[in-house]
């Protein structure tokens, strides 16, 4: 699509940069595919202690070298018995057994349990030879070295079988697993004090614009505080990256070119905000091509976040995001985050998606894919329901702060009515099980 001639003439009068023909606006699905095609899984892996492995991505499959548990053990505090001795036991017809040993959790008996015998056993202790069941202590009554069994027991009752959790040779976790708390427990259970994980991509975050000032600075006319760097750094860290805040670059073409050249030589992924729209001083989108990067697209058919530059230099990735705070966050979540996850060998690169009923009407006629800010909860019957969190303009950060998800309306959708099912993407770290209940 060409700009109108009057707009072209006006731009030429106000900018020293010769304008090139605008690249076409590409569909979101195509943009995401381009990004994922060029985001190459890193060949760098490292060993990290388990206490430092939470949130990292497993670089190789975890295979069990042994059975867990390694031997049959008791699931209860009680008595190890032979089921044949107590099959008919009940309170009115109790079975008396002679207690021959007491087994703590760490102790394995070398004695074979004989007829009419029992061993007192603690949870986790190995089942002694000859025993095939455990009666919980609540179903027994002890008198000296005799225990009265007051409930029948079947073979295998309250016995954890060897390999019942993991079997030797079993692939427990595939490569690409993002390590959560339970995964660290699995690694520890299998004797791993460290995890082999993909190296974190080094991400630099640079804000651009003469209007930007640090958060602590008093505002004056024409100035805004730099919020984007803090939202983008946080999102990059949540995606598993090693993040570096590169400060604020002014809208000075030579200085900005030098900054981009320097940072592109240092980082794996460079993320900028601002300088990619149609303003006279939006230099970033021009400079990346002049610096020799391969520019893959400059506009995506989405709202918010249409002006997005994606370029590559070998394995290095460059994302030029919009300056509006919500636009930059949406662009990051939809395009940058998947790239960072793929670089780290992640199996799932996108945000978790589910269906929910929307609580209010929404109309659009622009043919774009919309990412709306929403709050996911449940109705009185426990069904997922989502409501919008306020104004959806790209500069309204408060509605993002109240949201826990995106409501996604694709290009073909022109309107939704209350009760219609829509796609919902949960934000990083949100768990639908934890947000169930009426929204406040």
Backbone torsions as a table, in degrees:
resi	resn	phi	psi	omega
1	UNK	NA	130.6	-178.2
2	UNK	-93.5	145.9	172.8
3	UNK	-69.8	153.8	177.7
4	UNK	-64.9	146.5	-178.1
5	UNK	-54.3	-39.7	-179.5
6	UNK	-64.5	-37.5	178.7
7	UNK	-68.0	-36.4	178.2
8	UNK	-64.3	-45.7	-178.6
9	UNK	-62.7	-40.8	179.5
10	UNK	-63.4	-41.5	179.9
11	UNK	-64.0	-41.6	-178.8
12	UNK	-64.4	-29.6	179.5
13	UNK	-74.3	-24.1	-170.9
14	UNK	-111.8	-2.2	179.7
15	UNK	-134.3	140.0	178.8
16	UNK	-79.4	-5.4	-176.1
17	UNK	-92.0	123.9	177.3
18	UNK	-66.0	129.2	-178.4
19	UNK	-80.8	138.6	174.7
20	UNK	-98.7	166.8	176.0
21	UNK	-60.0	132.2	-178.9
22	UNK	-65.9	135.3	176.6
23	UNK	-70.7	151.3	-178.0
24	UNK	-66.4	152.0	173.5
25	UNK	-76.1	125.3	-175.9
26	UNK	-104.2	152.6	178.5
27	UNK	-62.8	153.3	-179.2
28	UNK	-59.9	-44.8	-177.6
29	UNK	-59.1	-37.8	178.4
30	UNK	-68.2	-41.6	179.0
31	UNK	-61.2	-44.6	-179.7
32	UNK	-64.3	-40.1	178.8
33	UNK	-63.4	-40.6	177.7
34	UNK	-61.5	-45.9	-179.8
35	UNK	-60.6	-47.8	-176.9
36	UNK	-68.4	-29.4	177.1
37	UNK	-65.7	-35.9	-176.2
38	UNK	-94.3	-9.5	176.3
39	UNK	-85.4	101.3	-174.0
40	UNK	-92.1	131.1	176.3
41	UNK	-56.0	132.0	-177.3
42	UNK	-65.6	146.0	174.2
43	UNK	-89.7	-5.3	-177.8
44	UNK	-88.7	122.9	175.2
45	UNK	-124.8	162.0	-179.8
46	UNK	-150.3	156.7	175.5
47	UNK	-96.0	125.9	178.5
48	UNK	-127.1	146.3	176.2
49	UNK	-59.4	150.3	-178.3
50	UNK	-56.4	-36.5	-178.6
51	UNK	-68.9	-11.8	176.9
52	UNK	-110.2	8.1	-172.3
53	UNK	-97.5	-8.0	-177.7
54	UNK	-60.6	130.8	179.3
55	UNK	84.4	-9.6	177.9
56	UNK	-80.1	167.8	-176.6
57	UNK	-108.5	125.1	-178.2
58	UNK	-64.1	126.4	-175.1
59	UNK	-90.4	-16.0	178.5
60	UNK	-143.5	153.5	-177.9
61	UNK	-62.3	144.3	174.8
62	UNK	-93.9	116.4	-179.1
63	UNK	-114.9	132.0	-179.2
64	UNK	-71.3	127.6	177.8
65	UNK	-90.6	-8.3	-177.6
66	UNK	-154.0	167.4	175.0
67	UNK	-74.0	142.1	171.5
68	UNK	-128.6	118.7	-6.1
69	UNK	-68.5	160.1	-175.9
70	UNK	-75.8	-18.4	179.1
71	UNK	-146.7	160.0	173.7
72	UNK	-56.2	134.2	177.8
73	UNK	-141.4	168.0	-173.7
74	UNK	-81.8	135.9	176.1
75	UNK	-90.8	-2.3	-175.3
76	UNK	-142.0	156.8	162.4
77	UNK	-78.1	125.8	-177.9
78	UNK	175.8	-136.5	-177.1
79	UNK	-132.2	129.1	173.2
80	UNK	-79.1	129.4	-174.7
81	UNK	-138.6	171.1	167.0
82	UNK	-94.3	122.7	-176.4
83	UNK	-58.5	-29.6	179.4
84	UNK	-63.5	-25.2	-178.7
85	UNK	-80.1	-22.1	-170.8
86	UNK	-128.4	18.4	-175.9
87	UNK	-61.4	-27.4	-178.2
88	UNK	-108.7	12.6	-175.0
89	UNK	-70.4	139.5	171.3
90	UNK	-159.9	172.5	-171.5
91	UNK	-58.9	-34.8	-179.0
92	UNK	-86.7	-8.3	178.9
93	UNK	-142.9	69.8	-172.5
94	UNK	-77.6	150.1	179.8
95	UNK	-105.2	115.9	177.6
96	UNK	-85.3	133.8	177.6
97	UNK	-129.1	150.9	179.2
98	UNK	-90.7	125.4	-179.2
99	UNK	-83.0	118.3	-174.0
100	UNK	-107.0	-11.3	-177.3
101	UNK	-165.6	154.5	174.1
102	UNK	-117.9	126.5	-175.5
103	UNK	-113.2	112.7	172.0
104	UNK	-76.1	169.7	-174.1
105	UNK	-58.3	-32.7	-174.7
106	UNK	-91.9	0.4	-170.5
107	UNK	-106.9	130.6	174.7
108	UNK	-106.7	130.2	-179.3
109	UNK	-81.7	144.0	174.8
110	UNK	-99.0	-2.0	-176.8
111	UNK	-94.1	139.6	176.6
112	UNK	-87.8	128.2	-178.8
113	UNK	-70.8	126.7	-178.4
114	UNK	-100.3	174.2	177.9
115	UNK	-57.9	139.1	178.4
116	UNK	76.1	9.1	-178.2
117	UNK	-113.8	159.4	175.3
118	UNK	-144.5	157.3	172.2
119	UNK	-124.8	130.3	174.0
120	UNK	-70.7	132.4	-171.2
121	UNK	-136.0	143.2	178.3
122	UNK	-101.5	157.0	179.7
123	UNK	-54.6	129.2	178.3
124	UNK	94.4	-14.7	-179.9
125	UNK	-71.3	144.4	178.7
126	UNK	-61.7	140.2	176.2
127	UNK	-69.0	127.7	-177.2
128	UNK	-71.5	154.7	175.5
129	UNK	-55.6	139.6	179.2
130	UNK	94.1	-26.5	179.5
131	UNK	-87.6	147.2	177.5
132	UNK	-136.4	10.0	179.7
133	UNK	-157.1	161.8	175.3
134	UNK	-128.8	131.9	173.7
135	UNK	-103.2	124.0	-178.3
136	UNK	-63.4	148.8	-173.1
137	UNK	-59.2	-28.3	-179.7
138	UNK	-65.9	-17.4	-179.6
139	UNK	-103.1	23.1	-178.3
140	UNK	-135.3	165.4	171.9
141	UNK	-140.6	121.4	-176.0
142	UNK	-96.6	139.4	174.1
143	UNK	-136.6	97.7	-177.9
144	UNK	64.3	-124.4	-179.0
145	UNK	-96.0	16.0	176.3
146	UNK	-116.2	138.7	174.8
147	UNK	-121.7	133.6	178.9
148	UNK	-97.9	119.6	179.9
149	UNK	-89.3	122.8	-172.2
150	UNK	-109.2	9.3	177.9
151	UNK	-147.7	142.9	179.8
152	UNK	-68.6	158.7	178.7
153	UNK	-133.7	136.4	175.2
154	UNK	-98.0	155.0	178.0
155	UNK	-57.8	131.6	-179.5
156	UNK	91.1	-5.2	-177.9
157	UNK	-64.4	127.1	178.2
158	UNK	57.0	29.7	175.9
159	UNK	-111.4	124.3	174.1
160	UNK	-88.1	116.0	-175.1
161	UNK	-74.7	150.4	174.3
162	UNK	-57.9	133.2	-178.4
163	UNK	74.9	8.8	-178.9
164	UNK	-66.2	-26.0	177.1
165	UNK	-95.5	-52.7	178.4
166	UNK	-139.8	140.7	-179.9
167	UNK	-108.5	145.7	178.0
168	UNK	-56.0	130.7	-178.3
169	UNK	90.2	-8.8	-179.2
170	UNK	-74.3	136.0	171.7
171	UNK	-80.4	107.7	-172.9
172	UNK	-83.7	-43.3	179.4
173	UNK	-135.0	133.9	176.7
174	UNK	-80.0	157.1	171.4
175	UNK	-58.9	145.7	-178.1
176	UNK	95.0	-1.4	178.0
177	UNK	-73.3	129.7	172.4
178	UNK	-79.1	122.0	-170.1
179	UNK	-76.0	115.2	174.5
180	UNK	-104.1	-177.9	-174.2
181	UNK	-57.5	-45.4	-178.3
182	UNK	-64.0	-34.2	179.4
183	UNK	-65.6	-37.6	176.8
184	UNK	-63.9	-36.6	176.4
185	UNK	-64.4	-38.4	177.3
186	UNK	-63.7	-44.5	178.4
187	UNK	-60.1	-46.1	-179.8
188	UNK	-63.6	-41.6	-179.7
189	UNK	-60.7	-30.0	-178.9
190	UNK	-93.4	10.1	172.8
191	UNK	89.1	17.2	179.3
192	UNK	-98.2	118.1	175.3
193	UNK	-88.0	-11.7	178.7
194	UNK	-133.6	162.7	177.0
195	UNK	-121.4	141.9	175.0
196	UNK	-90.9	111.5	-172.7
197	UNK	-125.8	158.9	174.6
198	UNK	-69.3	141.1	177.1
199	UNK	-63.4	144.8	177.7
200	UNK	-70.2	134.5	172.4
201	UNK	-69.2	139.3	177.9
202	UNK	-84.5	112.1	-176.4
203	UNK	-110.4	126.5	173.2
204	UNK	-102.8	135.0	-179.7
205	UNK	-116.7	119.6	-176.1
206	UNK	-125.8	125.7	173.8
207	UNK	-94.1	145.4	178.5
208	UNK	-127.5	146.9	175.5
209	UNK	138.2	130.4	177.6
210	UNK	-65.8	-20.9	-177.0
211	UNK	-79.8	-11.1	-173.2
212	UNK	-83.8	139.5	174.5
213	UNK	-133.3	158.6	178.3
214	UNK	-64.1	159.7	-177.5
215	UNK	-57.5	-33.4	-175.0
216	UNK	-80.5	-7.1	-175.2
217	UNK	-85.2	140.5	176.6
218	UNK	-67.9	137.4	-178.2
219	UNK	-79.3	147.0	170.3
220	UNK	-130.8	171.9	-177.2
221	UNK	-55.1	132.3	178.1
222	UNK	86.4	-3.2	-178.2
223	UNK	-107.5	147.4	172.7
224	UNK	-135.3	148.6	178.3
225	UNK	-77.2	144.8	-177.9
226	UNK	-74.7	99.7	176.6
227	UNK	-95.5	-31.8	-172.7
228	UNK	-58.5	-40.7	-176.7
229	UNK	-60.1	-35.7	-176.3
230	UNK	-77.7	-38.7	176.6
231	UNK	-67.7	-42.1	-176.8
232	UNK	-71.1	-38.3	176.3
233	UNK	-61.9	-42.0	-180.0
234	UNK	-65.0	-43.1	179.9
235	UNK	-65.6	-38.1	178.5
236	UNK	-66.7	-39.7	177.6
237	UNK	-65.0	-41.4	178.3
238	UNK	-63.4	-28.0	178.6
239	UNK	-82.7	1.7	174.7
240	UNK	98.4	7.5	-175.4
241	UNK	-86.1	159.0	167.3
242	UNK	-90.9	115.1	-165.6
243	UNK	-107.8	139.7	175.8
244	UNK	-128.7	124.0	176.9
245	UNK	-82.6	119.8	-173.5
246	UNK	-99.3	4.5	175.2
247	UNK	87.2	-157.5	-176.8
248	UNK	-117.0	128.4	177.3
249	UNK	-104.8	131.4	-180.0
250	UNK	-73.4	163.4	176.7
251	UNK	-80.7	64.0	176.3
252	UNK	-121.6	115.5	-169.5
253	UNK	-57.6	-51.9	-179.7
254	UNK	-62.4	-43.6	-179.9
255	UNK	-63.9	-43.1	-180.0
256	UNK	-64.9	-39.3	178.2
257	UNK	-61.8	-42.8	179.5
258	UNK	-64.7	-40.5	179.2
259	UNK	-64.5	-46.0	179.7
260	UNK	-61.9	-43.3	-180.0
261	UNK	-61.6	-44.2	-178.4
262	UNK	-65.0	-46.3	-174.8
263	UNK	-73.5	-33.6	177.6
264	UNK	-64.2	-24.8	178.5
265	UNK	-80.7	-12.5	-173.9
266	UNK	-107.7	-35.7	-169.6
267	UNK	-104.2	163.9	175.0
268	UNK	-82.5	-37.8	-178.4
269	UNK	-135.8	125.5	176.3
270	UNK	-109.4	125.6	179.6
271	UNK	-118.5	121.4	176.2
272	UNK	-115.2	158.6	172.8
273	UNK	-126.8	135.5	-178.0
274	UNK	90.8	161.4	174.5
275	UNK	80.5	16.9	-176.2
276	UNK	-122.7	5.0	-178.1
277	UNK	-94.1	-147.3	-172.5
278	UNK	-107.6	12.6	-179.8
279	UNK	-71.8	160.9	-179.5
280	UNK	-63.3	-25.1	-175.3
281	UNK	-111.6	20.4	176.3
282	UNK	-86.3	84.2	-172.6
283	UNK	-85.3	-25.4	-170.2
284	UNK	-56.4	-46.4	-174.3
285	UNK	-63.9	-25.9	176.9
286	UNK	-83.2	-39.1	-171.8
287	UNK	-68.0	-33.6	-176.6
288	UNK	-62.2	-36.4	177.2
289	UNK	-71.6	-40.3	-179.7
290	UNK	-65.7	-26.6	178.5
291	UNK	-83.9	3.1	174.0
292	UNK	95.0	7.2	178.0
293	UNK	-77.8	153.6	175.3
294	UNK	-89.0	108.4	-177.1
295	UNK	-86.4	122.6	-176.2
296	UNK	-95.7	-34.2	173.0
297	UNK	-162.2	159.6	179.6
298	UNK	-125.3	-14.7	179.7
299	UNK	-144.3	140.3	-179.8
300	UNK	-125.0	142.4	-174.9
301	UNK	-80.0	66.2	-179.6
302	UNK	-134.1	164.7	173.3
303	UNK	-143.7	125.4	-4.9
304	UNK	-81.3	168.7	173.5
305	UNK	103.6	29.4	-179.1
306	UNK	-61.5	-49.3	-178.6
307	UNK	-80.5	102.5	178.3
308	UNK	-135.7	127.5	177.7
309	UNK	-102.0	127.1	172.4
310	UNK	-121.1	126.2	-178.8
311	UNK	-142.5	159.3	-180.0
312	UNK	-133.5	155.2	174.3
313	UNK	-140.2	91.3	-170.6
314	UNK	66.6	-127.1	178.3
315	UNK	-85.3	-8.9	-179.3
316	UNK	-75.7	142.4	-179.2
317	UNK	-115.1	141.3	175.6
318	UNK	-126.0	130.8	175.0
319	UNK	-124.7	117.1	173.0
320	UNK	-100.1	106.9	-174.7
321	UNK	-97.4	159.5	179.2
322	UNK	-64.6	163.2	-179.1
323	UNK	-84.5	-25.3	178.2
324	UNK	-63.9	136.5	-169.6
325	UNK	-62.5	-39.4	179.8
326	UNK	-74.0	-38.5	178.4
327	UNK	-58.7	-42.4	-179.0
328	UNK	-66.6	-38.1	179.4
329	UNK	-68.6	-42.4	178.9
330	UNK	-62.8	-46.5	179.9
331	UNK	-60.1	-40.5	179.2
332	UNK	-63.3	-51.0	-176.1
333	UNK	-62.0	-36.1	-173.9
334	UNK	-87.6	-26.3	-175.0
335	UNK	-123.3	-43.9	-176.9
336	UNK	-75.9	-46.6	-178.6
337	UNK	-56.3	-47.6	177.6
338	UNK	-57.6	-36.8	178.7
339	UNK	-65.2	-44.9	-179.6
340	UNK	-63.7	-37.9	179.6
341	UNK	-69.1	-39.5	-180.0
342	UNK	-67.5	-39.9	177.8
343	UNK	-55.9	-32.0	-178.9
344	UNK	-92.7	18.7	175.1
345	UNK	71.1	15.5	-176.4
346	UNK	-64.7	141.1	177.3
347	UNK	-75.3	-40.0	180.0
348	UNK	-111.0	118.8	-174.9
349	UNK	-102.4	-19.4	-176.2
350	UNK	-96.3	169.8	174.1
351	UNK	-70.4	150.4	179.5
352	UNK	-64.5	131.4	-176.9
353	UNK	-117.6	138.7	174.8
354	UNK	-144.8	175.9	-179.8
355	UNK	-106.3	143.1	179.0
356	UNK	-149.9	158.0	176.6
357	UNK	-84.4	130.4	179.9
358	UNK	-82.9	147.1	-172.7
359	UNK	-93.5	-9.7	-177.9
360	UNK	-147.3	162.3	-179.7
361	UNK	-75.9	153.7	175.8
362	UNK	-151.3	134.4	-178.8
363	UNK	-123.8	146.3	173.7
364	UNK	-150.7	144.8	-179.1
365	UNK	-133.1	20.2	-173.6
366	UNK	-96.9	-3.1	179.6
367	UNK	71.0	14.8	179.4
368	UNK	-98.0	162.3	169.0
369	UNK	-84.5	125.9	-177.9
370	UNK	-104.8	137.2	172.4
371	UNK	-114.6	103.9	-175.7
372	UNK	-98.8	147.5	178.2
373	UNK	-82.2	127.7	-176.0
374	UNK	-139.5	166.7	174.3
375	UNK	-120.1	116.5	179.8
376	UNK	-89.8	133.6	177.1
377	UNK	-150.2	-159.8	176.0
378	UNK	-129.5	154.6	175.4
379	UNK	-86.5	-172.0	-176.4
380	UNK	-63.4	-20.9	179.1
381	UNK	-97.9	7.9	177.7
382	UNK	82.1	10.8	179.5
383	UNK	-87.1	143.7	-178.3
384	UNK	-65.9	136.1	-178.9
385	UNK	-140.7	144.2	-178.9
386	UNK	-131.2	140.3	174.1
387	UNK	-126.3	151.3	176.6
388	UNK	-74.4	150.9	-171.6
389	UNK	-101.2	12.4	178.5
390	UNK	133.4	-158.9	-177.3
391	UNK	-57.3	139.9	-175.3
392	UNK	-104.8	12.1	176.8
393	UNK	-63.3	150.6	-172.4
394	UNK	-70.8	-12.0	178.9
395	UNK	-99.0	-2.1	-175.6
396	UNK	-90.5	96.9	-177.7
397	UNK	-80.8	-23.2	-177.9
398	UNK	-62.5	-37.9	179.9
399	UNK	-69.7	-26.0	172.8
400	UNK	-70.6	-38.7	-180.0
401	UNK	-65.5	-25.3	178.7
402	UNK	-89.6	-5.9	-172.1
403	UNK	-94.2	154.8	170.1
404	UNK	-125.9	8.4	-178.2
405	UNK	-162.7	166.5	167.4
406	UNK	-104.5	137.7	166.8
407	UNK	-94.5	122.8	-173.9
408	UNK	-106.0	118.2	174.9
409	UNK	-113.4	117.5	-173.8
410	UNK	-75.4	178.3	-172.3
411	UNK	-62.1	-33.1	-175.7
412	UNK	-79.9	-15.6	-177.9
413	UNK	-80.2	129.1	178.1
414	UNK	-106.7	-23.3	-179.6
415	UNK	-165.2	153.0	171.7
416	UNK	-130.0	150.1	178.1
417	UNK	-113.3	159.2	178.3
418	UNK	-53.5	131.7	-178.9
419	UNK	96.1	-14.0	177.7
420	UNK	-67.0	144.5	177.5
421	UNK	-80.5	132.9	-179.7
422	UNK	-132.5	159.2	173.6
423	UNK	-79.0	136.9	-179.3
424	UNK	-128.5	130.8	176.4
425	UNK	-107.9	118.4	178.3
426	UNK	-73.8	138.9	176.8
427	UNK	-65.9	159.6	176.7
428	UNK	-53.3	130.3	176.8
429	UNK	87.1	-11.1	177.8
430	UNK	-84.6	140.2	178.1
431	UNK	-124.9	123.7	-176.9
432	UNK	-58.0	-34.4	179.2
433	UNK	-61.7	-28.9	-177.2
434	UNK	-86.8	-16.1	-177.9
435	UNK	-105.6	5.1	-179.8
436	UNK	-66.0	144.9	-176.1
437	UNK	125.1	157.5	-178.1
438	UNK	-58.0	138.9	177.1
439	UNK	-70.6	142.0	179.4
440	UNK	-76.7	NA	NA
